[in-house]
Amino acid sequence: MTIEAATLHFQELNKMVKSAQGEVCINNCLGQRFIASGAKEKTVIINGTPGNALGAYLNGAKINVNGNVQDAVGDTMNEGKIIIHGSAGDALGYAMRGGTIFVKNDAGYRTGIHMKEYNDKKPVIIIGGSVGSFLGEYLAGGLIIVLGKNTNEIPVGHFTGTGMHGGRIFIRTDKSLSALPTQVVTEEATPEELEEIRPYISEFSEYFGAENQSLLNDRFLVLKPNAKNPYKQMYVEN
């Protein structure tokens, strides 16, 4: 099914996407919100720029965006894939609890905040370029991978990992990170850890034409929480 979206209100567009069977192609998308929210078992191709909360609560569908995206993409998504052939706005993957998000270029502030994992549900975000401040804020689980392909500087902003108490953040850089919050430790990624992220970088390379082995040959830092629950004293007496 092909939808010409240029003149459609977001509610009308979303009704059409929800009722469609199989693959849906949206042309001339112009900021419509909540596209494919909660979608299962379908593929949605978007040509243009979708609005906020693309793929919110996604539950198994695949979304492929030929362009940039706005804020809160993949908000609380549970399963599925979102592939962005451009850049993303703020709060990418907010409270994400499963599935994968791939961004070819950059992402804004507060990427991956409140991400969490449970049993076999492990959310993953891969950013090809740089990200803004507060990356992985209050991270509770999952993986965030920042490749920094567009810069020779540190590809993350300030306050990375603030409040982090689970999960890991991988950053491809030959620089040293400074001014990290006290609950975060930084180490150079081991060969075993690089093998863990290899499948995700290989998939990124398939979508966007990167050289996955050359990326993996470079230095990655990995950020981890340095305590099981650094905020325990805030919630219990002893």
Salt bridges, closest charged atoms under 4 A:
GLU79 OE1 - LYS121 NZ 3.30
GLU137 OE1 - ARG110 NE 2.85
ASP174 OD1 - LYS175 NZ 3.26
GLU187 OE1 - LYS224 NZ 3.18
GLU188 OE1 - ARG219 NE 3.58
GLU193 OE2 - LYS224 NZ 2.92
GLU195 OE2 - ARG198 NH2 2.90
GLU196 OE2 - LYS122 NZ 3.25
GLU196 OE2 - ARG168 NH2 2.68
GLU203 OE2 - LYS81 NZ 2.44
ASP218 OD2 - ARG172 NH2 2.79
